Amino acid sequence: MPRPSKTDDLAKVAAHLRESVQTAEGSAPTELEDLERRMTALEEKLTASLQRAADVELLASLRADVERGLAPYRRKMSAAQVESLERQLLKKRLFEHYRVPRLSLFYL
């Protein structure tokens, strides 16, 4: 069975977002926390889809950019901190490259 394309994944995420927004309109703050959790889960699915869709050259270039940006700070951070920051920055660069907005109430 073929894997879904980036376009299919984006369409599914968009549909889930529309449904979530309709459900959340006029909601209490605790329900907004649930919306944020859903948006985070959708963003993770979207991140995986964009990474699958990206060619090797693009991923290598983005990783090189991340490495250059982190170089001055590596000695001041633990390995776990560096790894976490690398993932976050790669995700940010990937979303920027594809012009996909972050899915969080904090980025609206």
MODELLER restraints for C-alpha pairs under 7 A, 6 or more apart:
rsr = mdl.restraints
at = mdl.atoms
rsr.add(forms.Gaussian(group=physical.xy_distance, feature=features.Distance(at['CA:6:A'], at['CA:49:A']), mean=5.97, stdev=0.5))
rsr.add(forms.Gaussian(group=physical.xy_distance, feature=features.Distance(at['CA:6:A'], at['CA:50:A']), mean=6.61, stdev=0.5))
rsr.add(forms.Gaussian(group=physical.xy_distance, feature=features.Distance(at['CA:6:A'], at['CA:53:A']), mean=6.18, stdev=0.5))
rsr.add(forms.Gaussian(group=physical.xy_distance, feature=features.Distance(at['CA:9:A'], at['CA:46:A']), mean=6.92, stdev=0.5))
rsr.add(forms.Gaussian(group=physical.xy_distance, feature=features.Distance(at['CA:9:A'], at['CA:49:A']), mean=6.68, stdev=0.5))
rsr.add(forms.Gaussian(group=physical.xy_distance, feature=features.Distance(at['CA:13:A'], at['CA:42:A']), mean=6.28, stdev=0.5))
rsr.add(forms.Gaussian(group=physical.xy_distance, feature=features.Distance(at['CA:20:A'], at['CA:35:A']), mean=6.68, stdev=0.5))
rsr.add(forms.Gaussian(group=physical.xy_distance, feature=features.Distance(at['CA:24:A'], at['CA:31:A']), mean=6.89, stdev=0.5))
rsr.add(forms.Gaussian(group=physical.xy_distance, feature=features.Distance(at['CA:24:A'], at['CA:32:A']), mean=6.62, stdev=0.5))
rsr.add(forms.Gaussian(group=physical.xy_distance, feature=features.Distance(at['CA:24:A'], at['CA:35:A']), mean=6.90, stdev=0.5))
rsr.add(forms.Gaussian(group=physical.xy_distance, feature=features.Distance(at['CA:36:A'], at['CA:104:A']), mean=6.06, stdev=0.5))
rsr.add(forms.Gaussian(group=physical.xy_distance, feature=features.Distance(at['CA:36:A'], at['CA:105:A']), mean=6.29, stdev=0.5))
rsr.add(forms.Gaussian(group=physical.xy_distance, feature=features.Distance(at['CA:39:A'], at['CA:103:A']), mean=5.49, stdev=0.5))
rsr.add(forms.Gaussian(group=physical.xy_distance, feature=features.Distance(at['CA:39:A'], at['CA:104:A']), mean=5.92, stdev=0.5))
rsr.add(forms.Gaussian(group=physical.xy_distance, feature=features.Distance(at['CA:40:A'], at['CA:103:A']), mean=6.50, stdev=0.5))
rsr.add(forms.Gaussian(group=physical.xy_distance, feature=features.Distance(at['CA:40:A'], at['CA:104:A']), mean=6.58, stdev=0.5))
rsr.add(forms.Gaussian(group=physical.xy_distance, feature=features.Distance(at['CA:43:A'], at['CA:103:A']), mean=5.71, stdev=0.5))
rsr.add(forms.Gaussian(group=physical.xy_distance, feature=features.Distance(at['CA:47:A'], at['CA:91:A']), mean=6.65, stdev=0.5))
rsr.add(forms.Gaussian(group=physical.xy_distance, feature=features.Distance(at['CA:62:A'], at['CA:90:A']), mean=6.54, stdev=0.5))
rsr.add(forms.Gaussian(group=physical.xy_distance, feature=features.Distance(at['CA:62:A'], at['CA:93:A']), mean=6.58, stdev=0.5))
rsr.add(forms.Gaussian(group=physical.xy_distance, feature=features.Distance(at['CA:63:A'], at['CA:90:A']), mean=6.48, stdev=0.5))
rsr.add(forms.Gaussian(group=physical.xy_distance, feature=features.Distance(at['CA:66:A'], at['CA:86:A']), mean=6.55, stdev=0.5))
rsr.add(forms.Gaussian(group=physical.xy_distance, feature=features.Distance(at['CA:66:A'], at['CA:89:A']), mean=6.34, stdev=0.5))
rsr.add(forms.Gaussian(group=physical.xy_distance, feature=features.Distance(at['CA:66:A'], at['CA:90:A']), mean=6.49, stdev=0.5))
rsr.add(forms.Gaussian(group=physical.xy_distance, feature=features.Distance(at['CA:74:A'], at['CA:82:A']), mean=6.63, stdev=0.5))
rsr.add(forms.Gaussian(group=physical.xy_distance, feature=features.Distance(at['CA:95:A'], at['CA:101:A']), mean=6.67, stdev=0.5))
